[in-house]
Amino acid sequence: MLDSSFFPSLSESFIAKLLAAGEKYGLPRLMLMCESILCKDISVDSVAYIFALADRYCATHLKSICQKFSAENFDAVMHSDGFEYLKKNCPLLQSELLKTGVGCEKEFS
């Protein structure tokens, strides 16, 4: 399983730096390309870290994909190291994922 050291390596990755540049310089096409690449890396272990990255750089499409994935895999995501990372470092984002997951569970009940 991944630990919280995964997020710093993700946030320092080339694709994350391109996403940051796209947001900083108002390059929506670059941001979409980066979001598309990061979407392919979403897993139970990485979704919380990618969600935090998406929030940091206002990547709304990527953020919504992470929310959808988290809702569909709610139990597994809640027990991941990434979720613990959010709990310790980004409680508002953790709360946002919880609301998404609980809303989805109510919808399927």
ZAKE-571997 format. One record per atom (N, C-alpha, C): residue number from 1; residue in one letter; atom name; x, y, z. Coordinates in pm, 1 decimal. Example, Ala and Ser with C-alpha at 12.3 -4.5 7.8 and 13.67 -1.06 7.14 Angstrom:
2
   k r  a       c1       c2       c3
   1 A  N   1319.0   -569.0    780.0
   1 A CA   1230.0   -450.0    780.0
   1 A  C   1320.0   -330.0    780.0
   2 S  N   1285.0   -225.0    708.0
   2 S CA   1367.0   -106.0    714.0
   2 S  C   1290.0      3.0    787.0
END
This chain:
109
   k r  a       c1       c2       c3
   1 M  N     82.5   -119.2      0.0
   1 M CA      0.0      0.0      0.0
   1 M  C     86.9    125.6      0.0
   2 L  N     37.6    231.7    -56.2
   2 L CA    112.6    356.2    -63.3
   2 L  C    108.3    427.9     70.4
   3 D  N    209.4    506.5     99.1
   3 D CA    205.9    586.3    219.9
   3 D  C    198.7    733.4    182.9
   4 S  N    198.7    819.2    283.9
   4 S CA    181.6    961.8    257.4
   4 S  C    298.4   1020.9    179.5
   5 S  N    407.7    948.3    164.5
   5 S CA    518.0    998.5     82.7
   5 S  C    481.8    995.2    -65.6
   6 F  N    374.3    923.5   -100.1
   6 F CA    329.5    917.0   -238.8
   6 F  C    284.8   1053.8   -287.8
   7 F  N    212.2   1129.7   -204.3
   7 F CA    161.7   1259.0   -249.2
   7 F  C    273.4   1356.4   -284.2
   8 P  N    374.9   1372.7   -200.2
   8 P CA    483.2   1462.4   -241.0
   8 P  C    546.2   1421.2   -373.6
   9 S  N    563.5   1292.1   -397.5
   9 S CA    622.3   1251.0   -524.4
   9 S  C    527.6   1279.8   -640.1
  10 L  N    396.9   1264.7   -617.9
  10 L CA    298.4   1297.9   -721.2
  10 L  C    297.5   1448.1   -746.5
  11 S  N    298.6   1526.6   -637.6
  11 S CA    292.8   1672.0   -654.9
  11 S  C    420.7   1727.9   -716.0
  12 E  N    530.8   1652.3   -709.8
  12 E CA    656.8   1694.4   -770.7
  12 E  C    676.3   1634.0   -909.8
  13 S  N    583.3   1552.9   -954.8
  13 S CA    597.8   1488.4  -1085.1
  13 S  C    586.4   1591.3  -1197.7
  14 F  N    636.7   1553.6  -1310.9
  14 F CA    634.9   1642.6  -1427.5
  14 F  C    492.2   1680.0  -1465.6
  15 I  N    402.2   1582.7  -1462.9
  15 I CA    263.7   1610.1  -1503.0
  15 I  C    196.9   1706.9  -1405.4
  16 A  N    229.2   1694.3  -1276.9
  16 A CA    174.0   1786.9  -1177.5
  16 A  C    227.4   1928.4  -1199.6
  17 K  N    353.9   1936.9  -1236.8
  17 K CA    411.8   2068.4  -1264.3
  17 K  C    349.2   2131.3  -1388.7
  18 L  N    320.6   2048.3  -1488.1
  18 L CA    250.8   2099.8  -1606.9
  18 L  C    109.4   2145.2  -1572.2
  19 L  N     41.9   2069.3  -1487.0
  19 L CA    -92.8   2107.5  -1442.9
  19 L  C    -87.4   2241.4  -1370.2
  20 A  N     10.5   2258.2  -1284.3
  20 A CA     27.4   2384.2  -1212.0
  20 A  C     53.8   2500.1  -1308.5
  21 A  N    136.6   2475.5  -1408.1
  21 A CA    165.4   2580.2  -1507.5
  21 A  C     40.7   2614.7  -1587.6
  22 G  N    -36.5   2513.2  -1622.7
  22 G CA   -161.0   2537.4  -1696.2
  22 G  C   -256.7   2622.9  -1617.3
  23 E  N   -265.1   2596.5  -1487.6
  23 E CA   -353.9   2675.5  -1401.9
  23 E  C   -299.5   2817.0  -1384.0
  24 K  N   -169.6   2827.4  -1360.0
  24 K CA   -107.3   2957.5  -1334.9
  24 K  C   -116.2   3050.9  -1455.4
  25 Y  N    -94.8   2995.1  -1575.2
  25 Y CA    -90.1   3078.5  -1694.6
  25 Y  C   -219.0   3074.2  -1777.3
  26 G  N   -323.1   3014.4  -1722.5
  26 G CA   -452.6   3012.8  -1790.6
  26 G  C   -449.5   2935.8  -1922.1
  27 L  N   -396.1   2814.2  -1918.8
  27 L CA   -386.1   2730.4  -2038.2
  27 L  C   -480.4   2610.0  -2023.0
  28 P  N   -607.4   2629.1  -2054.2
  28 P CA   -705.5   2523.1  -2029.7
  28 P  C   -678.2   2394.4  -2107.4
  29 R  N   -625.3   2404.4  -2227.0
  29 R CA   -598.5   2282.9  -2305.0
  29 R  C   -488.0   2199.7  -2239.8
  30 L  N   -383.8   2266.3  -2190.7
  30 L CA   -276.5   2196.7  -2120.2
  30 L  C   -331.8   2129.5  -1994.2
  31 M  N   -417.7   2201.0  -1923.2
  31 M CA   -477.1   2143.4  -1802.5
  31 M  C   -559.3   2019.4  -1835.8
  32 L  N   -638.2   2026.4  -1941.2
  32 L CA   -719.5   1910.3  -1980.1
  32 L  C   -632.9   1790.9  -2018.6
  33 M  N   -522.9   1816.6  -2087.6
  33 M CA   -433.0   1707.3  -2124.7
  33 M  C   -371.8   1643.6  -1999.3
  34 C  N   -331.9   1726.9  -1903.8
  34 C CA   -275.7   1675.0  -1778.8
  34 C  C   -380.8   1598.1  -1699.6
  35 E  N   -501.8   1652.4  -1693.8
  35 E CA   -610.2   1585.3  -1623.1
  35 E  C   -638.1   1448.8  -1685.6
  36 S  N   -634.2   1443.7  -1816.6
  36 S CA   -657.8   1317.2  -1886.9
  36 S  C   -553.3   1212.1  -1850.0
  37 I  N   -429.0   1253.1  -1842.8
  37 I CA   -321.2   1160.7  -1805.8
  37 I  C   -337.0   1114.6  -1661.2
  38 L  N   -367.7   1208.1  -1571.7
  38 L CA   -384.7   1172.3  -1431.1
  38 L  C   -506.6   1082.8  -1409.2
  39 C  N   -610.5   1100.0  -1490.6
  39 C CA   -730.1   1014.7  -1479.8
  39 C  C   -694.7    867.9  -1500.5
  40 K  N   -599.4    842.7  -1585.8
  40 K CA   -559.4    704.0  -1614.0
  40 K  C   -487.4    640.9  -1495.3
  41 D  N   -437.0    722.9  -1403.3
  41 D CA   -363.7    672.5  -1287.2
  41 D  C   -450.3    659.8  -1162.4
  42 I  N   -579.3    688.8  -1174.0
  42 I CA   -666.3    681.6  -1056.7
  42 I  C   -687.1    536.3  -1016.0
  43 S  N   -661.3    511.5   -889.0
  43 S CA   -684.2    379.8   -828.6
  43 S  C   -731.5    403.7   -685.7
  44 V  N   -765.8    297.7   -617.1
  44 V CA   -807.8    310.8   -477.6
  44 V  C   -697.2    377.1   -396.1
  45 D  N   -573.4    342.0   -423.3
  45 D CA   -461.0    396.1   -347.0
  45 D  C   -424.3    539.6   -384.7
  46 S  N   -452.0    579.5   -506.1
  46 S CA   -406.9    711.9   -551.8
  46 S  C   -516.2    817.7   -558.4
  47 V  N   -641.8    778.6   -552.8
  47 V CA   -750.3    873.1   -579.5
  47 V  C   -750.0    992.4   -483.9
  48 A  N   -722.9    970.8   -356.8
  48 A CA   -724.7   1081.9   -261.2
  48 A  C   -612.5   1181.4   -290.1
  49 Y  N   -496.1   1130.4   -325.8
  49 Y CA   -383.3   1217.8   -358.4
  49 Y  C   -411.8   1297.7   -486.4
  50 I  N   -467.0   1231.9   -585.0
  50 I CA   -499.5   1299.6   -711.2
  50 I  C   -611.7   1400.8   -687.5
  51 F  N   -706.3   1366.6   -600.5
  51 F CA   -814.9   1458.6   -564.5
  51 F  C   -757.7   1585.9   -502.2
  52 A  N   -660.4   1571.1   -411.8
  52 A CA   -597.6   1687.5   -348.7
  52 A  C   -522.7   1771.2   -452.4
  53 L  N   -454.9   1705.2   -544.5
  53 L CA   -383.1   1774.9   -651.3
  53 L  C   -481.6   1851.3   -741.0
  54 A  N   -591.0   1786.5   -774.7
  54 A CA   -693.2   1850.1   -858.6
  54 A  C   -751.1   1972.5   -789.4
  55 D  N   -774.4   1961.4   -660.4
  55 D CA   -826.8   2075.9   -586.0
  55 D  C   -724.9   2188.9   -581.7
  56 R  N   -600.3   2155.2   -559.0
  56 R CA   -494.6   2256.2   -548.7
  56 R  C   -483.5   2338.7   -677.4
  57 Y  N   -500.5   2274.4   -792.0
  57 Y CA   -481.5   2343.6   -919.4
  57 Y  C   -611.4   2367.9   -995.6
  58 C  N   -723.5   2363.6   -925.9
  58 C CA   -855.0   2396.3   -984.1
  58 C  C   -885.5   2312.9  -1108.7
  59 A  N   -849.5   2186.2  -1104.0
  59 A CA   -874.6   2093.9  -1215.4
  59 A  C  -1011.5   2029.3  -1192.3
  60 T  N  -1115.2   2100.0  -1230.7
  60 T CA  -1252.1   2059.9  -1196.2
  60 T  C  -1293.2   1926.6  -1258.9
  61 H  N  -1251.5   1902.2  -1381.9
  61 H CA  -1286.4   1775.6  -1447.0
  61 H  C  -1222.1   1658.5  -1372.9
  62 L  N  -1096.1   1670.6  -1341.4
  62 L CA  -1023.7   1566.3  -1269.0
  62 L  C  -1083.5   1546.4  -1130.0
  63 K  N  -1118.5   1654.3  -1066.2
  63 K CA  -1176.8   1645.6   -932.4
  63 K  C  -1309.2   1569.5   -935.4
  64 S  N  -1391.1   1597.4  -1035.1
  64 S CA  -1519.7   1527.7  -1044.1
  64 S  C  -1501.8   1379.4  -1076.6
  65 I  N  -1401.4   1345.9  -1156.9
  65 I CA  -1371.8   1204.6  -1186.2
  65 I  C  -1328.3   1133.9  -1057.6
  66 C  N  -1246.3   1200.0   -978.4
  66 C CA  -1202.5   1143.0   -850.7
  66 C  C  -1321.4   1121.2   -757.2
  67 Q  N  -1412.7   1217.3   -753.6
  67 Q CA  -1530.7   1203.3   -669.3
  67 Q  C  -1615.7   1084.5   -713.4
  68 K  N  -1633.9   1071.8   -842.8
  68 K CA  -1713.3    960.6   -894.6
  68 K  C  -1646.5    826.9   -861.7
  69 F  N  -1516.5    818.3   -884.0
  69 F CA  -1442.5    694.9   -853.8
  69 F  C  -1452.2    663.2   -704.7
  70 S  N  -1436.3    763.9   -621.1
  70 S CA  -1443.7    743.6   -476.1
  70 S  C  -1581.1    694.9   -433.4
  71 A  N  -1683.9    749.5   -492.7
  71 A CA  -1819.6    707.4   -459.4
  71 A  C  -1843.2    562.1   -499.5
  72 E  N  -1790.6    523.0   -614.0
  72 E CA  -1808.0    386.0   -663.5
  72 E  C  -1725.2    284.7   -585.0
  73 N  N  -1618.1    330.8   -521.1
  73 N CA  -1527.6    243.6   -445.7
  73 N  C  -1513.9    293.5   -302.0
  74 F  N  -1623.4    338.1   -246.9
  74 F CA  -1624.1    411.6   -120.9
  74 F  C  -1554.0    338.5     -6.4
  75 D  N  -1590.4    214.3     17.7
  75 D CA  -1532.9    139.9    130.6
  75 D  C  -1381.5    123.7    116.9
  76 A  N  -1336.0     87.7      0.2
  76 A CA  -1192.2     67.7    -21.5
  76 A  C  -1115.7    199.3     -8.7
  77 V  N  -1171.9    306.5    -63.2
  77 V CA  -1105.8    437.4    -56.8
  77 V  C  -1096.5    484.5     88.5
  78 M  N  -1201.5    461.8    166.2
  78 M CA  -1201.1    503.6    306.9
  78 M  C  -1091.1    435.7    387.8
  79 H  N  -1047.9    318.7    346.3
  79 H CA   -944.7    245.0    418.3
  79 H  C   -805.7    261.5    356.0
  80 S  N   -791.2    353.4    263.2
  80 S CA   -662.9    372.6    195.5
  80 S  C   -575.1    472.2    271.6
  81 D  N   -446.3    466.3    243.5
  81 D CA   -352.2    561.5    302.4
  81 D  C   -380.5    703.8    253.8
  82 G  N   -427.8    715.2    131.8
  82 G CA   -460.5    846.8     77.4
  82 G  C   -571.0    914.2    155.6
  83 F  N   -670.3    835.7    197.3
  83 F CA   -779.6    890.4    276.7
  83 F  C   -726.2    938.4    412.1
  84 E  N   -632.7    863.2    469.5
  84 E CA   -568.5    904.5    594.7
  84 E  C   -489.5   1033.4    573.8
  85 Y  N   -425.1   1044.0    456.8
  85 Y CA   -352.4   1167.4    423.5
  85 Y  C   -448.3   1286.3    424.2
  86 L  N   -565.3   1269.5    360.7
  86 L CA   -663.6   1377.8    358.3
  86 L  C   -710.6   1411.5    499.6
  87 K  N   -731.8   1309.0    579.7
  87 K CA   -778.1   1330.4    717.1
  87 K  C   -679.9   1418.1    794.5
  88 K  N   -550.9   1392.2    777.7
  88 K CA   -447.6   1465.9    851.8
  88 K  C   -417.6   1603.1    791.6
  89 N  N   -418.0   1611.8    657.2
  89 N CA   -368.1   1732.6    591.6
  89 N  C   -472.5   1817.4    520.7
  90 C  N   -583.1   1758.1    482.8
  90 C CA   -685.2   1830.5    405.8
  90 C  C   -824.9   1789.5    453.2
  91 P  N   -860.7   1821.8    577.5
  91 P CA   -988.0   1773.1    631.4
  91 P  C  -1110.7   1818.1    551.4
  92 L  N  -1104.0   1934.5    490.9
  92 L CA  -1217.9   1979.1    409.2
  92 L  C  -1235.7   1891.8    285.2
  93 L  N  -1125.2   1851.0    225.0
  93 L CA  -1133.0   1761.9    108.8
  93 L  C  -1180.4   1623.4    151.0
  94 Q  N  -1135.2   1577.8    266.4
  94 Q CA  -1182.4   1448.8    317.3
  94 Q  C  -1333.1   1454.6    338.1
  95 S  N  -1379.9   1562.6    395.1
  95 S CA  -1523.3   1581.2    417.5
  95 S  C  -1599.6   1582.0    284.9
  96 E  N  -1541.6   1644.7    185.7
  96 E CA  -1603.8   1649.8     52.8
  96 E  C  -1617.3   1509.3     -7.4
  97 L  N  -1512.2   1427.9      6.4
  97 L CA  -1519.3   1289.9    -43.1
  97 L  C  -1621.2   1208.5     35.6
  98 L  N  -1627.6   1230.1    165.7
  98 L CA  -1725.8   1158.6    248.1
  98 L  C  -1868.4   1192.4    205.1
  99 K  N  -1894.0   1319.0    181.4
  99 K CA  -2027.8   1360.7    138.2
  99 K  C  -2064.6   1298.1      4.6
 100 T  N  -1968.0   1292.4    -84.3
 100 T CA  -1990.5   1231.1   -215.8
 100 T  C  -2023.6   1083.1   -198.9
 101 G  N  -1946.9   1013.5   -118.7
 101 G CA  -1967.5    870.7    -97.4
 101 G  C  -2098.1    841.4    -28.6
 102 V  N  -2131.9    918.2     72.6
 102 V CA  -2258.0    897.0    146.1
 102 V  C  -2375.4    928.6     55.9
 103 G  N  -2364.9   1033.6    -22.6
 103 G CA  -2472.3   1068.3   -116.7
 103 G  C  -2495.7    958.2   -217.7
 104 C  N  -2387.1    898.2   -263.6
 104 C CA  -2397.0    788.8   -361.7
 104 C  C  -2460.4    666.3   -298.1
 105 E  N  -2423.1    635.3   -173.0
 105 E CA  -2480.9    518.9   -104.8
 105 E  C  -2631.1    536.1    -86.4
 106 K  N  -2676.0    657.8    -52.6
 106 K CA  -2818.7    684.2    -35.8
 106 K  C  -2891.1    666.3   -168.1
 107 E  N  -2826.2    709.6   -275.8
 107 E CA  -2885.3    699.8   -408.7
 107 E  C  -2910.0    554.4   -450.8
 108 F  N  -2818.0    464.2   -412.2
 108 F CA  -2829.5    324.7   -450.4
 108 F  C  -2913.4    241.8   -355.1
 109 S  N  -2951.4    297.4   -240.5
 109 S CA  -3030.0    222.5   -140.9
 109 S  C  -3173.9    206.2   -182.9
END
